[in-house]
Amino acid sequence: MSKGGLINPDGSRLRFVMEDVIGMGTFGIVLRRGKIALKVAKLRSLPDYSEEETTILESDNESNLACLEIEKDVHRRAAPFPGKAECVEISNKGILIACYERGSLEDYIKNNPKPPAPLLFGKLIQKCGTGAYGDMQQLQDDATRQC
């Protein structure tokens, strides 16, 4: 495998073409798989790196897997609510979510003019509400477990 190649949690090579990449974040990568998207942890193949680089990458891989596990848990526990992507399936490989035709938020921001302030403010309030709803679901789940 080439230096820096991405792998699945089982060590097999993660196969994709760049056209499949919807987005890449700090710990994960989102790939288009037909009408759904697959979010996986960003895991690097280690054999071709120096010992020092391997130590750093092993730590990064562990952190990225842990972050994906937290996100999987959020999808398992949170009920559907406005603004949350529909979770289709959770597997060892990653999270399958509904693929929305408007593309990634990053591409939308790059390719569209900045909307007027009142619209931005409305969207911000909507996002805060979405986050708060998810947080309330989490608090309710936690409180139920304590009783």
SULCORBEL-V936784 format. One record per backbone hydrogen bond with DSSP energy under -0.5 kcal/mol. NH is the residue of the N-H (numbers start at 1). CO is the residue of the C=O. E is the energy in kcal/mol with one decimal. If there is no record, write none. Layout:
# SULCORBEL-V936784
NH:CO:E / NH:CO:E
This chain:
# SULCORBEL-V936784
4:45:-0.6 / 5:2:-2.0 / 7:43:-2.2 / 8:12:-3.2 / 11:8:-2.3 / 14:6:-2.3 / 15:13:-0.7 / 16:14:-0.5 / 20:17:-2.5 / 21:17:-0.5 / 21:18:-1.2 / 22:20:-0.5 / 22:30:-3.0 / 23:30:-1.5 / 25:28:-2.8 / 29:40:-2.3 / 30:23:-3.1 / 31:29:-0.5 / 31:38:-2.8 / 32:20:-3.5 / 33:36:-3.3 / 36:33:-1.2 / 37:97:-3.1 / 38:31:-3.0 / 39:37:-0.5 / 39:95:-2.9 / 40:29:-2.5 / 40:38:-0.6 / 42:27:-3.2 / 43:41:-1.1 / 45:5:-2.9 / 49:46:-1.9 / 54:50:-2.8 / 55:51:-2.0 / 56:52:-1.7 / 57:53:-2.9 / 58:54:-2.8 / 59:55:-1.7 / 60:56:-2.4 / 61:57:-3.2 / 62:58:-2.4 / 63:59:-2.4 / 64:60:-2.9 / 65:61:-2.4 / 66:62:-2.2 / 67:63:-2.5 / 68:64:-2.1 / 69:65:-2.3 / 70:66:-2.0 / 71:67:-2.1 / 72:68:-2.6 / 73:69:-2.2 / 74:70:-2.1 / 75:71:-2.2 / 76:72:-2.3 / 77:73:-2.2 / 78:74:-2.7 / 84:81:-2.0 / 88:86:-0.6 / 88:96:-2.8 / 89:96:-1.6 / 91:94:-2.9 / 95:39:-2.3 / 96:89:-3.3 / 97:37:-2.8 / 97:95:-0.6 / 98:86:-2.7 / 99:35:-1.5 / 100:98:-0.7 / 103:100:-1.6 / 108:104:-2.2 / 109:105:-2.6 / 110:106:-2.1 / 111:107:-2.4 / 112:108:-1.1 / 119:116:-0.7 / 120:116:-2.1 / 121:117:-2.9 / 122:118:-2.1 / 123:119:-2.4 / 124:120:-2.5 / 125:121:-2.5 / 126:122:-2.2 / 127:123:-2.6 / 128:124:-2.6 / 129:125:-2.4 / 130:126:-2.4 / 131:127:-2.7 / 132:128:-2.8 / 133:129:-2.5 / 134:130:-2.1 / 135:131:-2.6 / 136:132:-2.7 / 137:133:-2.2 / 138:134:-2.1 / 139:135:-2.6 / 140:136:-2.7 / 141:137:-2.6 / 142:138:-2.7 / 143:139:-2.8 / 144:140:-2.3 / 145:141:-1.8 / 146:142:-1.3 / 147:143:-1.0
